[in-house]
Amino acid sequence: MSTRKTTGPLRRVAIPEARVTRMIVLVRGQKVLLDRDLAVLYGVDTRTLNQAVKRHRSRFPEDFMIELSRKEIHGLAELAGDAQLKKVRAVNAFTEQGVAMLSGVLNSPRAVQVNIAIMRAFVQLRQLLNTHADLARKLAALENKYDKQFKEIFEAIRGLMTAPPPLTGGEMGFHTLMRGKAAKKISRKRSS
Protein backbone atom coordinates (compact mmCIF):
# COMPACT_ATOMS: atom_id res chain seq x y z
CA MET A 1 0.00 0.00 0.00
CA SER A 2 1.51 3.29 -1.05
CA THR A 3 0.58 6.61 0.41
CA ARG A 4 1.45 9.70 -1.59
CA LYS A 5 2.12 12.98 0.20
CA THR A 6 1.47 16.25 -1.56
CA THR A 7 3.24 19.51 -1.14
CA GLY A 8 1.64 22.89 -0.60
CA PRO A 9 -1.96 23.45 0.37
CA LEU A 10 -3.23 20.14 -1.08
CA ARG A 11 -4.54 17.67 1.44
CA ARG A 12 -2.95 14.25 1.66
CA VAL A 13 -5.00 11.53 -0.06
CA ALA A 14 -4.13 7.91 0.68
CA ILE A 15 -5.27 5.58 -2.09
CA PRO A 16 -3.60 2.18 -2.30
CA GLU A 17 -2.57 1.40 -5.87
CA ALA A 18 -3.53 -2.26 -5.31
CA ARG A 19 -7.10 -1.15 -4.60
CA VAL A 20 -7.22 0.82 -7.84
CA THR A 21 -5.68 -2.07 -9.77
CA ARG A 22 -8.46 -4.40 -8.54
CA MET A 23 -11.05 -1.94 -9.88
CA ILE A 24 -9.64 -2.00 -13.41
CA VAL A 25 -11.68 -4.27 -15.68
CA LEU A 26 -11.40 -5.28 -19.32
CA VAL A 27 -14.22 -4.05 -21.57
CA ARG A 28 -14.11 -4.33 -25.38
CA GLY A 29 -10.43 -5.15 -25.17
CA GLN A 30 -9.55 -2.05 -23.14
CA LYS A 31 -8.61 -1.63 -19.49
CA VAL A 32 -11.18 0.68 -17.90
CA LEU A 33 -12.54 1.97 -14.60
CA LEU A 34 -16.31 2.15 -14.09
CA ASP A 35 -17.95 5.45 -13.22
CA ARG A 36 -19.23 4.07 -9.91
CA ASP A 37 -15.71 3.00 -8.83
CA LEU A 38 -14.25 6.35 -9.85
CA ALA A 39 -16.96 8.16 -7.91
CA VAL A 40 -15.96 6.25 -4.76
CA LEU A 41 -12.30 7.14 -5.31
CA TYR A 42 -13.08 10.82 -5.96
CA GLY A 43 -15.46 10.98 -2.99
CA VAL A 44 -18.47 12.09 -5.06
CA ASP A 45 -21.78 10.54 -6.11
CA THR A 46 -21.84 8.61 -9.38
CA ARG A 47 -24.57 10.99 -10.55
CA THR A 48 -22.34 14.01 -9.85
CA LEU A 49 -19.44 12.46 -11.77
CA ASN A 50 -21.63 11.63 -14.78
CA GLN A 51 -23.20 15.13 -14.77
CA ALA A 52 -19.72 16.67 -14.94
CA VAL A 53 -18.91 14.38 -17.86
CA LYS A 54 -22.16 15.35 -19.65
CA ARG A 55 -21.34 19.06 -19.26
CA HIS A 56 -17.98 18.41 -20.94
CA ARG A 57 -19.00 15.62 -23.34
CA SER A 58 -16.68 16.86 -26.11
CA ARG A 59 -13.68 15.99 -23.89
CA PHE A 60 -14.64 12.30 -23.81
CA PRO A 61 -14.47 10.67 -27.26
CA GLU A 62 -15.05 6.92 -27.66
CA ASP A 63 -11.44 6.01 -26.87
CA PHE A 64 -11.68 7.93 -23.56
CA MET A 65 -15.11 6.75 -22.38
CA ILE A 66 -17.26 3.76 -23.30
CA GLU A 67 -21.00 3.79 -22.67
CA LEU A 68 -21.78 0.18 -21.74
CA SER A 69 -24.70 -1.71 -23.24
CA ARG A 70 -27.24 -3.49 -21.03
CA LYS A 71 -25.66 -6.82 -21.97
CA GLU A 72 -22.20 -5.57 -20.91
CA ILE A 73 -23.60 -4.21 -17.64
CA HIS A 74 -25.24 -7.56 -16.86
CA GLY A 75 -22.02 -9.40 -17.77
CA LEU A 76 -19.95 -7.23 -15.43
CA ALA A 77 -22.55 -7.58 -12.68
CA GLU A 78 -22.42 -11.37 -12.97
CA LEU A 79 -18.63 -11.36 -13.06
CA ALA A 80 -18.40 -9.15 -9.97
CA GLY A 81 -21.36 -10.81 -8.24
CA ASP A 82 -22.94 -7.38 -7.85
CA ALA A 83 -26.75 -7.48 -7.92
CA GLN A 84 -26.97 -3.67 -7.57
CA LEU A 85 -25.04 -3.17 -10.81
CA LYS A 86 -27.69 -5.15 -12.72
CA LYS A 87 -30.29 -2.54 -11.74
CA VAL A 88 -28.28 0.42 -13.04
CA ARG A 89 -29.57 1.78 -16.35
CA ALA A 90 -26.36 3.36 -17.67
CA VAL A 91 -22.70 2.80 -16.85
CA ASN A 92 -19.75 4.68 -18.26
CA ALA A 93 -16.32 3.08 -18.39
CA PHE A 94 -13.25 5.32 -18.58
CA THR A 95 -9.97 4.36 -20.23
CA GLU A 96 -6.64 5.62 -18.93
CA GLN A 97 -6.93 8.74 -21.11
CA GLY A 98 -10.51 9.29 -19.92
CA VAL A 99 -9.42 9.16 -16.29
CA ALA A 100 -6.72 11.72 -17.05
CA MET A 101 -9.36 13.95 -18.63
CA LEU A 102 -11.54 13.62 -15.53
CA SER A 103 -8.93 15.48 -13.47
CA GLY A 104 -9.65 18.58 -15.54
CA VAL A 105 -13.41 18.14 -15.35
CA LEU A 106 -13.48 17.37 -11.62
CA ASN A 107 -11.25 20.26 -10.65
CA SER A 108 -10.51 19.57 -7.01
CA PRO A 109 -7.35 18.77 -5.05
CA ARG A 110 -8.70 15.30 -4.30
CA ALA A 111 -9.36 14.66 -8.00
CA VAL A 112 -5.76 15.53 -8.83
CA GLN A 113 -4.39 13.19 -6.15
CA VAL A 114 -6.76 10.38 -7.11
CA ASN A 115 -5.73 10.70 -10.76
CA ILE A 116 -2.07 10.45 -9.82
CA ALA A 117 -2.78 7.20 -7.95
CA ILE A 118 -4.85 5.86 -10.87
CA MET A 119 -2.16 6.72 -13.44
CA ARG A 120 0.41 4.89 -11.32
CA ALA A 121 -1.89 1.84 -11.14
CA PHE A 122 -2.30 1.83 -14.93
CA VAL A 123 1.48 2.10 -15.40
CA GLN A 124 2.05 -0.73 -12.93
CA LEU A 125 -0.51 -2.89 -14.74
CA ARG A 126 1.08 -2.14 -18.12
CA GLN A 127 4.53 -3.09 -16.76
CA LEU A 128 3.12 -6.34 -15.40
CA LEU A 129 1.52 -7.16 -18.75
CA ASN A 130 4.79 -6.41 -20.56
CA THR A 131 6.59 -8.83 -18.24
CA HIS A 132 4.03 -11.52 -19.08
CA ALA A 133 4.39 -10.77 -22.80
CA ASP A 134 8.18 -11.24 -22.54
CA LEU A 135 7.71 -14.57 -20.77
CA ALA A 136 5.20 -15.69 -23.41
CA ARG A 137 7.68 -14.87 -26.20
CA LYS A 138 10.45 -16.81 -24.45
CA LEU A 139 8.15 -19.79 -23.91
CA ALA A 140 7.13 -19.76 -27.59
CA ALA A 141 10.81 -19.72 -28.62
CA LEU A 142 11.53 -22.70 -26.36
CA GLU A 143 8.53 -24.60 -27.74
CA ASN A 144 9.70 -23.98 -31.31
CA LYS A 145 13.24 -25.06 -30.46
CA TYR A 146 12.20 -28.29 -28.76
CA ASP A 147 9.37 -29.08 -31.16
CA LYS A 148 11.96 -29.55 -33.92
CA GLN A 149 13.93 -32.01 -31.80
CA PHE A 150 10.90 -33.91 -30.63
CA LYS A 151 9.40 -33.98 -34.12
CA GLU A 152 11.98 -36.56 -35.18
CA ILE A 153 11.23 -38.67 -32.12
CA PHE A 154 7.51 -38.53 -32.73
CA GLU A 155 7.98 -39.51 -36.38
CA ALA A 156 10.07 -42.52 -35.29
CA ILE A 157 7.39 -43.54 -32.78
CA ARG A 158 4.68 -43.20 -35.43
CA GLY A 159 6.79 -45.40 -37.74
CA LEU A 160 6.98 -48.08 -35.06
CA MET A 161 3.24 -47.90 -34.49
CA THR A 162 2.30 -48.57 -38.12
CA ALA A 163 1.71 -52.19 -39.15
CA PRO A 164 4.39 -53.78 -41.36
CA PRO A 165 3.40 -54.31 -45.01
CA PRO A 166 1.86 -57.71 -45.78
CA LEU A 167 4.09 -60.36 -47.34
CA THR A 168 3.30 -61.08 -50.97
CA GLY A 169 3.79 -64.32 -52.83
CA GLY A 170 6.19 -67.09 -51.96
CA GLU A 171 5.92 -69.66 -49.25
CA MET A 172 5.26 -68.85 -45.66
CA GLY A 173 7.09 -70.50 -42.84
CA PHE A 174 10.65 -71.74 -42.63
CA HIS A 175 12.62 -74.65 -44.01
CA THR A 176 15.24 -76.69 -42.30
CA LEU A 177 18.24 -77.98 -44.02
CA MET A 178 18.22 -81.71 -44.06
CA ARG A 179 21.08 -83.82 -45.08
CA GLY A 180 21.48 -87.24 -46.31
CA LYS A 181 18.73 -89.81 -46.79
CA ALA A 182 16.01 -87.76 -45.04
CA ALA A 183 16.40 -84.89 -47.54
CA LYS A 184 16.16 -87.28 -50.50
CA LYS A 185 12.96 -88.91 -49.15
CA ILE A 186 11.24 -85.50 -48.74
CA SER A 187 12.27 -84.32 -52.17
CA ARG A 188 10.86 -87.54 -53.73
CA LYS A 189 7.55 -87.06 -51.94
CA ARG A 190 7.26 -83.47 -53.21
CA SER A 191 7.95 -84.44 -56.79
CA SER A 192 5.36 -87.17 -56.87
N, C-alpha and C positions, 0 to 999 in steps of 0.2 A: 504494500500500500504506500503510495507516494503522496506526500502533502506538499503542495507548492505554495511558497510564500510570495507575496507581492510587495513591491516597494511603493512608497508614496501613500496617498490617501485611500487606496483600494483596500478593501477588507479581505482577509485571508479566507480562501475557499478550499476546503479539503474534499477532493473527489478522487477516490481510488481509481487508477487506470484500469485495474482488473474488473471493477464494477462496470465501467463504460464498455470494455471489451466484451463482456457478457451480453450487453444490450445490442450489440451490432449483429444484425441478421442479414441473410442473403436473399435478395428479392430481384428477380429478373436478371440474375447474374451479377448484381452489384451489391456491395456491402453498404448497408444503410442503417440509420437509426430512426425509429418510429417517433411520430410527433408526441405521443403520450410519454415515452421515455425521456425525450428531450425536455418536455415540460417539467418533469420531476427534477431533472438535473438543474434546470434554470430556476426552479422554485416558482413557477407560474402555472396557471391552469392550462390545460390543453386547448381550451377554447381561446384563451388570450393569445397563445402562441400562433394558432391558426389564423386569428384575426389579423395579427401583425403581418403574417405571410400574405394574406389576401390584400392588405393595403399596399403591399410592395410586390405584387405578383410578377411583375416584369423582371425582378431579380432572381426568379426561380424557374429557369427553363427545365425541360424534361430531364436533362442530365444532372440537375441539382436536386430536384424533388420529383418523386413518383407518387401519383394518386393511385392508391391500391383499389383493385376491383373487389367486389363482394367475395368472390371465390378466393382471392388472395388473402383477404382478411380472415375468412373462415379457416383457410389453411394454416395461417400463422397462429390463430387462436387454438387450433387443435395441437399444433406443434408445441406451443407454450403451455398448453393445458389451462388456458385463460378463458373462462366462460364469459366474462365481462366484455372481452374484445369482440366476441361474436355479435354482441348487441350494438356495437358502434357502427354508425352508418358510413362514415368516411374516415379514412386513415391516410395521412401523408407520411411518406418515408423519405428521409433526407440523406443524400450521398455526402461524401466528405466535403465536396465543394459547397453543397447546400448548407451544411452545418457552419462552414466558414462564413457564408453569406448571412446566416442568422445572427452572427455577432454584430453586424451592422444594423440589422432590423431591430433586434432586441438590444438597444443601446443602454446597457447597464454594466456596472463593474462586475457583477456576478456573471453576466453573459460572457464577458471577455475571459474571465478565469475558467469558466466551464468550457468554452471553446478551446482554450489552450490544452486542457486535460483531454478533451475529445480528440484533438489533432494528434496529441502524443499517443493516444490509444490506437488511432488509425495507422500511424507510422509503425508502432510496435507490431500490429497485426500484419502489415505489409512485409516487415522484416521477417516475421515468423513464416509467412507464406513463401517468401523467397528462399528461406532455408530449406523448406520442404521441397521446393521446386529443384534446388540443387541436388538434394538427396535422390529425388525421382530420376533426374538425368543420370546420376552415377549408377543407380540401380539398373536403369535401362542399358547402359554401356556394359555393365557386368553380365546382364542377361544375354546380350548380343555376343559377347566374347565367349561365354561358356556354351551358348546354344550351338555354335559352330563345332566345338569339341564334342559335345554330346550328340550332335547330329549323326556323326559317324558311328557312334556306339549304338544309337537307336536303329540305324539302318542295318547294322550287323545283327542286332536282336531280331528285327523283322525278318531278315533273311533266314535265321534259324527257325523262326516260327512257321514259315511257309512249308507246305508239304513237298517232298521231293517229287520230281517228274516220274510218271509211271514208266515201267520198263516196257519196251516194245520188241516184239518178235523174239526168237530164240527160245531156248529151253530155260525153264526155271529150276532152281535147285542147284546141287553141286554134284560133282563126279569125283570118285576116288580113283586113284591110279592102282590098277591091279596088275599083278605080274604073274607071269607063268600060265599054268593050266587054267586057273580061274578066269583070267581075262579072255582066253580063247573060247571058253564055254559061253560066256556072256555075249561075245561078239557073234558067235554062231546063232544064238537064240535071236538076236536082233535081226540078223539077216534073213532068217526064215519066216 
